[in-house]
Every structure is written in structure tokens, then in C-alpha cells.
Amino acid sequence: MKKFQYDFAIEATTQTDADAKMTALVTLASKLSVKEISKLAQVIKNDPVKTALAKKYLGV
């Protein structure tokens, strides 16, 4: 599989938080298909009830 590089900024309160977000994003991108990660983003953006349920299930 080809690798592509992007330059973007992550909003966070500290550098440590930004690093943790980036690590989590890389993990999600490597474990989910394009279809799965796109659907996840769509739900998070447009369905606050499902997002709240997922957060509750995850314990966050």
C-alpha cells in the first residue's frame, strides 16, 4: 500500500494532548477501512445521540 503525507494542525490544549490525538487518529486510520472511517466521521458530525451513546459505552 502507498503512503501519503499530509501537513495539518490539531487543536488541543497542550502538546501532549495533540500528540495523543494524533496517535489515536493514526490507529483509527490503520485499523478501519475508508468506508468505516467515513461512516464514523459522518455519525460524529451529524448524530449527537449515537455519539453520546458511543462515548457512554467507551466510558468517556
N, CA, C and O of each residue as an XYZ file, in Angstrom:
240
protein
N       0.839     -1.170      0.000
C       0.000      0.000      0.000
C       0.891      1.243      0.000
O       1.927      1.272      0.665
N       0.487      2.252     -0.739
C       1.236      3.503     -0.800
C       1.028      4.315      0.470
O       0.001      4.200      1.139
N       2.023      5.137      0.789
C       1.917      6.046      1.918
C       1.854      7.471      1.395
O       2.574      7.836      0.466
N       0.996      8.264      1.993
C       0.841      9.659      1.633
C       1.064     10.508      2.874
O       0.696     10.107      3.978
N       1.656     11.661      2.699
C       1.917     12.549      3.830
C       1.073     13.801      3.715
O       0.859     14.327      2.623
N       0.599     14.268      4.852
C      -0.203     15.476      4.924
C       0.350     16.374      6.011
O       0.928     15.901      6.990
N       0.173     17.652      5.835
C       0.568     18.632      6.838
C      -0.710     19.314      7.318
O      -1.376     20.006      6.547
N      -1.053     19.118      8.593
C      -2.252     19.736      9.135
C      -2.059     20.035     10.611
O      -1.115     19.554     11.238
N      -2.952     20.824     11.149
C      -2.874     21.233     12.549
C      -3.974     20.541     13.351
O      -5.070     20.296     12.847
N      -3.664     20.234     14.595
C      -4.628     19.626     15.509
C      -4.849     20.596     16.664
O      -3.895     21.060     17.288
N      -6.112     20.897     16.940
C      -6.413     21.768     18.071
C      -6.381     20.949     19.357
O      -7.015     19.898     19.450
N      -5.646     21.435     20.337
C      -5.552     20.782     21.639
C      -5.046     21.802     22.651
O      -4.478     22.829     22.281
N      -5.254     21.512     23.917
C      -4.823     22.446     24.953
C      -3.330     22.363     25.227
O      -2.722     23.348     25.647
N      -2.725     21.189     24.991
C      -1.288     21.028     25.215
C      -0.678     20.193     24.095
O      -1.391     19.529     23.342
N       0.629     20.234     23.997
C       1.348     19.413     23.015
C       1.104     17.930     23.286
O       0.967     17.141     22.350
N       1.051     17.550     24.561
C       0.806     16.153     24.933
C      -0.566     15.698     24.442
O      -0.707     14.592     23.920
N      -1.578     16.554     24.610
C      -2.917     16.226     24.124
C      -2.930     16.097     22.599
O      -3.562     15.191     22.057
N      -2.242     16.989     21.921
C      -2.172     16.930     20.457
C      -1.489     15.644     20.006
O      -1.934     15.009     19.050
N      -0.413     15.255     20.686
C       0.278     14.006     20.345
C      -0.629     12.803     20.564
O      -0.635     11.872     19.758
N      -1.397     12.819     21.653
C      -2.318     11.711     21.943
C      -3.413     11.627     20.877
O      -3.781     10.534     20.447
N      -3.930     12.776     20.456
C      -4.940     12.795     19.394
C      -4.371     12.228     18.097
O      -5.023     11.436     17.416
N      -3.161     12.636     17.766
C      -2.537     12.175     16.527
C      -2.315     10.666     16.566
O      -2.562      9.975     15.578
N      -1.855     10.159     17.690
C      -1.651      8.709     17.835
C      -2.969      7.966     17.663
O      -3.021      6.935     16.991
N      -4.037      8.487     18.269
C      -5.354      7.861     18.145
C      -5.849      7.894     16.705
O      -6.402      6.909     16.215
N      -5.654      9.023     16.026
C      -6.081      9.129     14.628
C      -5.333      8.151     13.726
O      -5.931      7.534     12.845
N      -4.044      8.013     13.944
C      -3.245      7.074     13.149
C      -3.729      5.644     13.384
O      -3.810      4.851     12.447
N      -4.047      5.321     14.621
C      -4.551      3.986     14.936
C      -5.875      3.734     14.234
O      -6.068      2.680     13.628
N      -6.786      4.693     14.310
C      -8.073      4.537     13.631
C      -7.890      4.370     12.132
O      -8.509      3.503     11.516
N      -7.045      5.195     11.551
C      -6.822      5.137     10.105
C      -6.216      3.805      9.676
O      -6.503      3.315      8.584
N      -5.385      3.224     10.522
C      -4.725      1.975     10.147
C      -5.618      0.754     10.368
O      -5.399     -0.285      9.744
N      -6.610      0.860     11.237
C      -7.459     -0.293     11.565
C      -8.817     -0.287     10.880
O      -9.473     -1.325     10.806
N      -9.249      0.866     10.378
C     -10.564      0.965      9.743
C     -10.422      1.168      8.244
O      -9.455      1.764      7.769
N     -11.404      0.661      7.510
C     -11.429      0.883      6.062
C     -11.890      2.308      5.788
O     -12.364      3.004      6.686
N     -11.748      2.728      4.547
C     -12.207      4.062      4.143
C     -13.700      4.203      4.433
O     -14.139      5.226      4.957
N     -14.468      3.186      4.096
C     -15.913      3.217      4.315
C     -16.238      3.333      5.804
O     -17.111      4.108      6.194
N     -15.535      2.563      6.632
C     -15.796      2.579      8.071
C     -15.437      3.914      8.710
O     -16.210      4.453      9.502
N     -14.276      4.445      8.373
C     -13.856      5.709      8.981
C     -14.707      6.866      8.476
O     -14.950      7.817      9.219
N     -15.161      6.807      7.236
C     -16.051      7.840      6.706
C     -17.399      7.802      7.407
O     -17.954      8.849      7.741
N     -17.926      6.619      7.631
C     -19.201      6.473      8.338
C     -19.072      6.953      9.779
O     -19.971      7.615     10.298
N     -17.960      6.621     10.425
C     -17.716      7.088     11.786
C     -17.707      8.612     11.844
O     -18.328      9.204     12.727
N     -17.018      9.238     10.920
C     -16.961     10.705     10.867
C     -18.349     11.294     10.629
O     -18.708     12.305     11.234
N     -19.124     10.671      9.758
C     -20.476     11.148      9.463
C     -21.358     11.077     10.704
O     -22.104     12.012     10.992
N     -21.274      9.975     11.435
C     -22.085      9.821     12.650
C     -21.679     10.864     13.690
O     -22.537     11.495     14.308
N     -20.389     11.040     13.879
C     -19.911     12.015     14.866
C     -20.348     13.430     14.491
O     -20.712     14.225     15.358
N     -20.311     13.732     13.220
C     -20.663     15.075     12.760
C     -22.164     15.338     12.820
O     -22.587     16.448     13.141
N     -22.979     14.312     12.512
C     -24.405     14.539     12.291
C     -25.358     13.868     13.267
O     -26.559     14.134     13.214
N     -24.873     13.012     14.153
C     -25.792     12.268     15.017
C     -25.321     12.324     16.470
O     -24.635     11.413     16.933
N     -25.685     13.384     17.189
C     -25.210     13.536     18.560
C     -25.708     12.446     19.514
O     -25.042     12.144     20.504
N     -26.861     11.858     19.229
C     -27.381     10.797     20.096
C     -26.488      9.555     20.008
O     -26.099      8.994     21.032
N     -26.167      9.130     18.792
C     -25.286      7.973     18.624
C     -23.902      8.262     19.167
O     -23.263      7.383     19.746
N     -23.434      9.484     18.985
C     -22.110      9.872     19.503
C     -22.107      9.793     21.025
O     -21.154      9.287     21.617
N     -23.166     10.290     21.662
C     -23.271     10.233     23.125
C     -23.331      8.792     23.609
O     -22.721      8.454     24.624
N     -24.061      7.935     22.892
C     -24.136      6.522     23.268
C     -22.776      5.843     23.149
O     -22.395      5.041     24.002
N     -22.056      6.170     22.092
C     -20.726      5.589     21.899
C     -19.783      6.046     23.007
O     -19.019      5.237     23.533
N     -19.820      7.307     23.368
C     -18.974      7.821     24.452
C     -19.310      7.128     25.775
O     -18.417      6.773     26.544
N     -20.604      6.943     26.026
C     -21.032      6.265     27.250
C     -20.520      4.825     27.261
O     -20.015      4.350     28.278
N     -20.650      4.137     26.137
C     -20.184      2.757     26.015
C     -18.675      2.677     26.236
O     -18.187      1.731     26.854
N     -17.937      3.667     25.732
C     -16.477      3.700     25.871
C     -16.032      4.169     27.260
O     -14.865      4.028     27.624
N     -16.963      4.721     28.024
C     -16.636      5.193     29.355
C     -15.960      6.551     29.371
O     -15.187      6.850     30.280
N     -16.245      7.372     28.374
C     -15.660      8.721     28.325
C     -16.722      9.783     28.286
O     -16.405     10.972     28.243
